[in-house]
């Protein structure tokens, strides 16, 4: 959904107006499908196309359920694909790519252990005034609860079970429109918000 124009600069320069930049887009896929590190794919394209800047968009693992699909994070330090779910992958940053990298991230998953921990915390809060449960709660501390949660989660990929909402496809589509529109309007100041969708069709 981002307005790409590099091909127009090469093949239809008459369609380019002032205030538009040469923009390319790439969806490299994931290592498990391509067999190639995302950083390697991007670096190969960077070496050939020689962009002035990379804007990398990625999903994030959140530490709070309420942040899923509700925030967009921006950083100029690049990204480390897979780091939020415990996978070490080559970074996409200025050091590895040779050009500045702006990272845009959206929380889309949360560790199941976080959800379990929040449920236990809420249970403690709601039963804190119950006389029969107060002594039991005093015997249990946060570390004990966390140990129980970790033990339950252990069979699922070493405790790294991740959860995402069932409506994640809708969240991703809506967030993609917001991010793509923001990127396009930032990179092409000559195009108004009203004209943006016209250029996509």
N, C-alpha and C positions, 0 to 999 in steps of 0.2 A: 504493500500500500504506500510505499515511499515513492516520491517522484524522482525517477532516475532519468538522467539526461546525457550521459557520456556518449551514447550512440548517436544522439541528435547532433552533438558537436562534430562527430565524424561524418555523418551521412545526410543530415538535414540542417545545416547551420542557419538557414534562413528562418527556421522555426524558433530559434533561440532569441530571446529578448534580453535587454540589459538587466542585470540583477539576478541572473540565473547562473548557477555553478554547474560544473561537470560533476555528476554524481553517479556512482555505480552501487549496486546492491549485490549481496552474496548471502546465500543460506547454505552453510557448509555441512549441515547435518551433524550427527553425533558419532563418536568413535565406534560404538557398537555396531553401527550400520555401515559406515564408510571404511572402517579399518585405518583411518588416517586421523591424526590429531588435528583438531580444529585450528590450532596455532600454525601447523604446517600448511594447511590449505590456505589460510589467510596470508601467511608469509609469501607463499608462491604467487598469489595474486598481487600482493603489494610490490614484489620485485618486478613484476611485469607491467602493472598499471601505474605504479609510482604515485600514489595519492599523497595529498598534503596532510590528511587526517583520516583516522579510522573511528567510526562510531560503532561500538560493539553492544549489541542488545542480548541479554541473557536472563534466564530464570534464576531466582534466588531461593534459598531455603531460609525460612523465617524462624525466629525464636518466639513468635507470638501468633496465635491463631487469628487474631483480629487484623493482622497486617496482610493476610493473604489477599492478593488482588486489589488492595486498597492504597498502596503506595507505589511511587516510582522513584528509584534512587539514581542519582547522577554522581559520577566521580571522574576525575582526570588521571586516575592511577591504573586504569586498565582492569582486566578481569582474570580470574583463574578458573577456567571451566571445571565444573565438578567438585570444587572445593567445599561447597555447602553441604554436600552429601558424603563427604569423606573420601572423594577421589582426587588424587594428585595428578593434575594435567599441566601441560606447558602453558605458561601465562601468555596473555595477549596484552602487551603493554609497550611503552615507547622503547624500552631496552631490547625487547625481542623483535619488534616490528620495524624499528628505525624511524617511525613517525609518531606523533602524539596520538594517544588513544583516549577517547571519551567513552566511558562505560555507562550504560543504562540498564538497570536491573529492576525486575518486578518479582516480589515474593509470590511463589506459586505453590510451594510445599512447606510442610512443617513436620519435624520429627514426631513420631507417634508418642515418644517418651515425654515430649513437652505437653501434649494433650492430656496424657495420663497424669502428669504432675499437676497441671492446672485443675483437673477434676478432683484430685486429692486435696489440693489447697482449698478449693471451694467447699468440699465436704467438711473439712476442718472448721472453716469459718461459720458454716451454717449450723454446726453441732457444738460449737465452742461453749454455749451456755447450758448444754444438756448435762445435768449432774452425773448421770451414769457413765457418760463418755469422757468426762474431763480427765479422770485418772489415766484412762487408756491413752489419751492424746498426749499427756505429759510424758508417758513412757516412750512414745514414738517421736523421733525427730526427723528433720528434713532428710538427713543422710540415710536414715532407715527406710523412709518412703522411696527415695531415689534408688536405693539398693533393690527394693522389691520391683520397682518399675523396670530397672535394667535387667533383672533376672527374667521377667516376663518377656521382654523384648529380645533377649539374647538369641533365640532361634531364628529371628528374622534378620538376615544379613548382619550379623554381629551387632545387633541392637540398633541398626540404622534404618529401621522401617520408617518410610516417609509417607505422609498422608496429604492428599489434595482434595479439594471439594469436588462433588460430582458435576457441578456446573462449570468446571475448569475451562472447557472449550469456549463457552460464552465469555468468561472472564478474559481469556487470552485474546479472543477476537476484538472485544471492546478496548482492551488495553493497547492492542496493536494499532488500532485506528488512532488512538490518542497519541501514541509515540510517533507513528509514521507522519501524522499531521504536523506535530511539533517539529520533527526533523526537517520535513519538507519546507515548512514556513521559515525555519531558521536558515536553511541553506539557500533558499530562493526568495529573497526579500521582494522581488518584483511580482511574485504571485500572491494574491490575496487569499484569505481563507475561503471566500466564495468561489474563487477560480480553481482552487486546488483539486477538487473532485473532477472537474472538467478535464484537467490534464491527465488524470488517471485513466480515463475511458477513451 
